[in-house]
């Protein structure tokens, strides 16, 4: 029985899902590191208006909340497509 995750292409090279997952993970880690650097560089307190109330919080906290919400949204949307 052949392994389905590795296929031989016409040029003789093997291509597989493990290479694509590795590339996705690498890109994801790079984006995450850049987002964390951006968050850590922006630590000043800011006023954020949430419809009616104005919330004053450190900018890193607001950016971290948005990073987590974006990650959760992306995970939910990618799970829905499968």
FIDO-773063 format. One record per atom (N, C-alpha, C, O): residue number from 0; atom name; x negated, y negated, z. Coordinates in nm, 4 decimals. Layout:
<recs>
NUM_CA_X_Y_Z;
...
</recs>
This chain:
<recs>
0_N_-0.0841_0.1178_0.0000;
0_CA_0.0000_0.0000_0.0000;
0_C_-0.0888_-0.1244_0.0000;
0_O_-0.1782_-0.1357_0.0839;
1_N_-0.0666_-0.2149_-0.0895;
1_CA_-0.1504_-0.3332_-0.1037;
1_C_-0.1130_-0.4382_0.0004;
1_O_0.0018_-0.4484_0.0434;
2_N_-0.2143_-0.5160_0.0395;
2_CA_-0.1919_-0.6260_0.1333;
2_C_-0.1286_-0.7410_0.0566;
2_O_-0.1855_-0.7884_-0.0417;
3_N_-0.0121_-0.7864_0.1002;
3_CA_0.0618_-0.8906_0.0282;
3_C_0.0062_-1.0297_0.0519;
3_O_0.0346_-1.1204_-0.0264;
4_N_-0.0726_-1.0500_0.1578;
4_CA_-0.1213_-1.1841_0.1875;
4_C_-0.2414_-1.2228_0.1022;
4_O_-0.2757_-1.3408_0.0958;
5_N_-0.3067_-1.1262_0.0362;
5_CA_-0.4229_-1.1560_-0.0471;
5_C_-0.3954_-1.1040_-0.1873;
5_O_-0.3628_-0.9869_-0.2069;
6_N_-0.4094_-1.1941_-0.2846;
6_CA_-0.3873_-1.1569_-0.4237;
6_C_-0.5113_-1.1934_-0.5045;
6_O_-0.5779_-1.2928_-0.4754;
7_N_-0.5418_-1.1139_-0.6045;
7_CA_-0.6543_-1.1438_-0.6928;
7_C_-0.6036_-1.2276_-0.8084;
7_O_-0.5043_-1.1923_-0.8719;
8_N_-0.6699_-1.3370_-0.8360;
8_CA_-0.6315_-1.4202_-0.9494;
8_C_-0.7033_-1.3701_-1.0740;
8_O_-0.7838_-1.2773_-1.0664;
9_N_-0.6749_-1.4301_-1.1869;
9_CA_-0.7364_-1.3869_-1.3124;
9_C_-0.8866_-1.4087_-1.3132;
9_O_-0.9593_-1.3355_-1.3804;
10_N_-0.9338_-1.5072_-1.2401;
10_CA_-1.0772_-1.5342_-1.2372;
10_C_-1.1509_-1.4403_-1.1429;
10_O_-1.2737_-1.4452_-1.1353;
11_N_-1.0788_-1.3550_-1.0711;
11_CA_-1.1431_-1.2602_-0.9814;
11_C_-1.1514_-1.3093_-0.8382;
11_O_-1.1870_-1.2335_-0.7480;
12_N_-1.1190_-1.4349_-0.8173;
12_CA_-1.1209_-1.4876_-0.6807;
12_C_-0.9957_-1.4435_-0.6084;
12_O_-0.8912_-1.4229_-0.6701;
13_N_-1.0063_-1.4291_-0.4789;
13_CA_-0.8882_-1.3923_-0.4017;
13_C_-0.8261_-1.5180_-0.3455;
13_O_-0.8947_-1.6066_-0.2946;
14_N_-0.6961_-1.5236_-0.3558;
14_CA_-0.6212_-1.6347_-0.2980;
14_C_-0.5211_-1.5741_-0.2023;
14_O_-0.4683_-1.4657_-0.2274;
15_N_-0.4951_-1.6420_-0.0945;
15_CA_-0.4017_-1.5856_0.0007;
15_C_-0.3364_-1.6917_0.0852;
15_O_-0.3719_-1.8095_0.0805;
16_N_-0.2406_-1.6470_0.1623;
16_CA_-0.1687_-1.7401_0.2479;
16_C_-0.2560_-1.7883_0.3620;
16_O_-0.2333_-1.8975_0.4140;
17_N_-0.3558_-1.7098_0.4028;
17_CA_-0.4407_-1.7526_0.5136;
17_C_-0.5185_-1.8775_0.4765;
17_O_-0.5423_-1.9620_0.5629;
18_N_-0.5594_-1.8923_0.3500;
18_CA_-0.6313_-2.0122_0.3063;
18_C_-0.5387_-2.1329_0.3094;
18_O_-0.5793_-2.2408_0.3525;
19_N_-0.4143_-2.1159_0.2642;
19_CA_-0.3206_-2.2282_0.2668;
19_C_-0.2887_-2.2689_0.4093;
19_O_-0.2822_-2.3880_0.4394;
20_N_-0.2686_-2.1720_0.4976;
20_CA_-0.2399_-2.2067_0.6365;
20_C_-0.3591_-2.2760_0.6993;
20_O_-0.3418_-2.3674_0.7799;
21_N_-0.4768_-2.2352_0.6648;
21_CA_-0.5965_-2.2995_0.7177;
21_C_-0.6019_-2.4453_0.6732;
21_O_-0.6347_-2.5336_0.7524;
22_N_-0.5700_-2.4702_0.5470;
22_CA_-0.5706_-2.6074_0.4955;
22_C_-0.4627_-2.6908_0.5634;
22_O_-0.4856_-2.8069_0.5972;
23_N_-0.3456_-2.6320_0.5834;
23_CA_-0.2378_-2.7049_0.6505;
23_C_-0.2756_-2.7371_0.7941;
23_O_-0.2530_-2.8484_0.8416;
24_N_-0.3329_-2.6398_0.8627;
24_CA_-0.3725_-2.6634_1.0012;
24_C_-0.4812_-2.7703_1.0083;
24_O_-0.4781_-2.8559_1.0968;
25_N_-0.5761_-2.7664_0.9169;
25_CA_-0.6835_-2.8660_0.9159;
25_C_-0.6265_-3.0051_0.8929;
25_O_-0.6620_-3.0993_0.9636;
26_N_-0.5386_-3.0185_0.7947;
26_CA_-0.4766_-3.1483_0.7679;
26_C_-0.3937_-3.1943_0.8872;
26_O_-0.3969_-3.3119_0.9233;
27_N_-0.3202_-3.1033_0.9479;
27_CA_-0.2402_-3.1377_1.0656;
27_C_-0.3255_-3.1858_1.1815;
27_O_-0.2901_-3.2820_1.2497;
28_N_-0.4379_-3.1188_1.2038;
28_CA_-0.5275_-3.1593_1.3131;
28_C_-0.5879_-3.2961_1.2847;
28_O_-0.6008_-3.3783_1.3755;
29_N_-0.6251_-3.3212_1.1596;
29_CA_-0.6818_-3.4522_1.1238;
29_C_-0.5798_-3.5631_1.1474;
29_O_-0.6130_-3.6672_1.2040;
30_N_-0.4561_-3.5409_1.1041;
30_CA_-0.3509_-3.6412_1.1248;
30_C_-0.3249_-3.6617_1.2730;
30_O_-0.3065_-3.7750_1.3174;
31_N_-0.3231_-3.5537_1.3503;
31_CA_-0.3008_-3.5646_1.4939;
31_C_-0.4133_-3.6432_1.5613;
31_O_-0.3866_-3.7273_1.6471;
32_N_-0.5372_-3.6171_1.5242;
32_CA_-0.6502_-3.6907_1.5831;
32_C_-0.6416_-3.8383_1.5476;
32_O_-0.6644_-3.9238_1.6332;
33_N_-0.6089_-3.8697_1.4220;
33_CA_-0.5949_-4.0101_1.3833;
33_C_-0.4814_-4.0782_1.4594;
33_O_-0.4939_-4.1940_1.4993;
34_N_-0.3713_-4.0070_1.4795;
34_CA_-0.2604_-4.0640_1.5551;
34_C_-0.2999_-4.0879_1.7003;
34_O_-0.2647_-4.1906_1.7583;
35_N_-0.3729_-3.9936_1.7590;
35_CA_-0.4160_-4.0112_1.8982;
35_C_-0.5139_-4.1276_1.9117;
35_O_-0.5063_-4.2032_2.0086;
36_N_-0.6048_-4.1430_1.8168;
36_CA_-0.6975_-4.2574_1.8202;
36_C_-0.6189_-4.3873_1.8093;
36_O_-0.6481_-4.4830_1.8811;
37_N_-0.5200_-4.3924_1.7210;
37_CA_-0.4373_-4.5115_1.7052;
37_C_-0.3625_-4.5436_1.8347;
37_O_-0.3537_-4.6595_1.8753;
38_N_-0.3093_-4.4400_1.8986;
38_CA_-0.2366_-4.4595_2.0240;
38_C_-0.3299_-4.5115_2.1318;
38_O_-0.2953_-4.6049_2.2042;
39_N_-0.4477_-4.4521_2.1431;
39_CA_-0.5409_-4.4927_2.2484;
39_C_-0.5981_-4.6323_2.2263;
39_O_-0.6377_-4.6980_2.3225;
40_N_-0.6033_-4.6784_2.1033;
40_CA_-0.6532_-4.8128_2.0748;
40_C_-0.5485_-4.9215_2.1023;
40_O_-0.5832_-5.0392_2.1126;
41_N_-0.4235_-4.8838_2.1139;
41_CA_-0.3157_-4.9809_2.1329;
41_C_-0.2531_-4.9603_2.2710;
41_O_-0.1466_-4.9000_2.2838;
42_N_-0.3208_-5.0113_2.3737;
42_CA_-0.2755_-4.9882_2.5107;
42_C_-0.2152_-5.1119_2.5775;
42_O_-0.1875_-5.1079_2.6974;
43_N_-0.1945_-5.2184_2.5064;
43_CA_-0.1396_-5.3404_2.5660;
43_C_0.0087_-5.3210_2.5977;
43_O_0.0780_-5.2460_2.5289;
44_N_0.0576_-5.3895_2.7029;
44_CA_0.2021_-5.3838_2.7290;
44_C_0.2787_-5.4616_2.6222;
44_O_0.2364_-5.5692_2.5799;
45_N_0.3897_-5.4067_2.5802;
45_CA_0.4715_-5.4707_2.4770;
45_C_0.6175_-5.4675_2.5198;
45_O_0.6582_-5.3832_2.5998;
46_N_0.6950_-5.5596_2.4660;
46_CA_0.8394_-5.5609_2.4886;
46_C_0.9061_-5.4955_2.3694;
46_O_0.8855_-5.5357_2.2549;
47_N_0.9860_-5.3946_2.3977;
47_CA_1.0552_-5.3200_2.2927;
47_C_1.2042_-5.3378_2.3133;
47_O_1.2567_-5.3134_2.4220;
48_N_1.2705_-5.3799_2.2092;
48_CA_1.4155_-5.3993_2.2192;
48_C_1.4871_-5.2739_2.1721;
48_O_1.4711_-5.2319_2.0574;
49_N_1.5654_-5.2145_2.2599;
49_CA_1.6449_-5.0965_2.2285;
49_C_1.7909_-5.1391_2.2232;
49_O_1.8621_-5.1290_2.3232;
50_N_1.8354_-5.1858_2.1099;
50_CA_1.9676_-5.2432_2.0863;
50_C_1.9943_-5.3601_2.1794;
50_O_1.9784_-5.4748_2.1376;
51_N_2.0339_-5.3365_2.3027;
51_CA_2.0624_-5.4480_2.3933;
51_C_1.9513_-5.4690_2.4953;
51_O_1.9027_-5.5813_2.5081;
52_N_1.9083_-5.3651_2.5693;
52_CA_1.8063_-5.3910_2.6714;
52_C_1.6679_-5.4096_2.6098;
52_O_1.6371_-5.3560_2.5033;
53_N_1.5861_-5.4867_2.6795;
53_CA_1.4459_-5.5042_2.6412;
53_C_1.3633_-5.4269_2.7420;
53_O_1.3719_-5.4510_2.8624;
54_N_1.2826_-5.3334_2.6920;
54_CA_1.1993_-5.2490_2.7767;
54_C_1.0559_-5.2937_2.7608;
54_O_1.0070_-5.3078_2.6487;
55_N_0.9879_-5.3162_2.8719;
55_CA_0.8458_-5.3507_2.8679;
55_C_0.7684_-5.2275_2.9139;
55_O_0.7856_-5.1791_3.0258;
56_N_0.6842_-5.1790_2.8262;
56_CA_0.6060_-5.0593_2.8565;
56_C_0.4728_-5.0688_2.7831;
56_O_0.4593_-5.1464_2.6884;
57_N_0.3751_-4.9907_2.8262;
57_CA_0.2482_-4.9899_2.7517;
57_C_0.2719_-4.9410_2.6084;
57_O_0.3523_-4.8510_2.5838;
58_N_0.2010_-5.0017_2.5170;
58_CA_0.2208_-4.9670_2.3767;
58_C_0.1843_-4.8216_2.3502;
58_O_0.2454_-4.7574_2.2648;
59_N_0.0846_-4.7680_2.4226;
59_CA_0.0464_-4.6277_2.4013;
59_C_0.1615_-4.5344_2.4367;
59_O_0.1792_-4.4309_2.3725;
60_N_0.2394_-4.5698_2.5378;
60_CA_0.3524_-4.4844_2.5772;
60_C_0.4597_-4.4853_2.4682;
60_O_0.5152_-4.3807_2.4346;
61_N_0.4886_-4.6025_2.4137;
61_CA_0.5886_-4.6110_2.3069;
61_C_0.5415_-4.5348_2.1830;
61_O_0.6202_-4.4652_2.1188;
62_N_0.4129_-4.5482_2.1497;
62_CA_0.3601_-4.4774_2.0337;
62_C_0.3577_-4.3260_2.0563;
62_O_0.3841_-4.2489_1.9640;
63_N_0.3262_-4.2837_2.1785;
63_CA_0.3267_-4.1408_2.2096;
63_C_0.4674_-4.0835_2.2006;
63_O_0.4869_-3.9733_2.1492;
64_N_0.5649_-4.1577_2.2504;
64_CA_0.7045_-4.1128_2.2413;
64_C_0.7446_-4.0978_2.0947;
64_O_0.8077_-3.9988_2.0577;
65_N_0.7086_-4.1947_2.0117;
65_CA_0.7431_-4.1871_1.8704;
65_C_0.6681_-4.0733_1.8006;
65_O_0.7231_-4.0094_1.7108;
66_N_0.5431_-4.0472_1.8409;
66_CA_0.4665_-3.9364_1.7845;
66_C_0.5334_-3.8030_1.8165;
66_O_0.5458_-3.7169_1.7294;
67_N_0.5761_-3.7865_1.9407;
67_CA_0.6425_-3.6624_1.9813;
67_C_0.7762_-3.6477_1.9091;
67_O_0.8085_-3.5397_1.8595;
68_N_0.8543_-3.7564_1.9030;
68_CA_0.9826_-3.7497_1.8321;
68_C_0.9636_-3.7169_1.6838;
68_O_1.0420_-3.6411_1.6266;
69_N_0.8612_-3.7729_1.6224;
69_CA_0.8324_-3.7421_1.4823;
69_C_0.7908_-3.5970_1.4633;
69_O_0.8311_-3.5334_1.3659;
70_N_0.7106_-3.5441_1.5550;
70_CA_0.6702_-3.4039_1.5476;
70_C_0.7872_-3.3097_1.5641;
70_O_0.7991_-3.2106_1.4921;
71_N_0.8743_-3.3412_1.6599;
71_CA_0.9930_-3.2572_1.6816;
71_C_1.0846_-3.2628_1.5594;
71_O_1.1368_-3.1599_1.5165;
72_N_1.1042_-3.3811_1.5035;
72_CA_1.1881_-3.3950_1.3847;
72_C_1.1292_-3.3172_1.2678;
72_O_1.2016_-3.2474_1.1968;
73_N_0.9984_-3.3287_1.2475;
73_CA_0.9333_-3.2549_1.1396;
73_C_0.9447_-3.1049_1.1583;
73_O_0.9678_-3.0319_1.0619;
74_N_0.9287_-3.0581_1.2818;
74_CA_0.9401_-2.9143_1.3084;
74_C_1.0822_-2.8659_1.2830;
74_O_1.1023_-2.7589_1.2254;
75_N_1.1801_-2.9438_1.3255;
75_CA_1.3189_-2.9036_1.3035;
75_C_1.3545_-2.9026_1.1554;
75_O_1.4248_-2.8126_1.1095;
76_N_1.3074_-3.0002_1.0811;
76_CA_1.3370_-3.0061_0.9377;
76_C_1.2664_-2.8953_0.8614;
76_O_1.3237_-2.8387_0.7683;
77_N_1.1431_-2.8630_0.8989;
77_CA_1.0723_-2.7559_0.8278;
77_C_1.1335_-2.6202_0.8624;
77_O_1.1361_-2.5313_0.7773;
78_N_1.1816_-2.6025_0.9822;
78_CA_1.2458_-2.4773_1.0217;
78_C_1.3768_-2.4604_0.9458;
78_O_1.4149_-2.3485_0.9115;
79_N_1.4452_-2.5704_0.9196;
79_CA_1.5755_-2.5658_0.8508;
79_C_1.5585_-2.5201_0.7065;
79_O_1.6468_-2.4522_0.6541;
80_N_1.4475_-2.5550_0.6399;
80_CA_1.4244_-2.5194_0.5011;
80_C_1.3966_-2.3717_0.4815;
80_O_1.4244_-2.3188_0.3738;
81_N_1.3437_-2.3041_0.5798;
81_CA_1.3051_-2.1636_0.5651;
81_C_1.4188_-2.0743_0.5504;
81_O_1.4009_-1.9532_0.5371;
</recs>
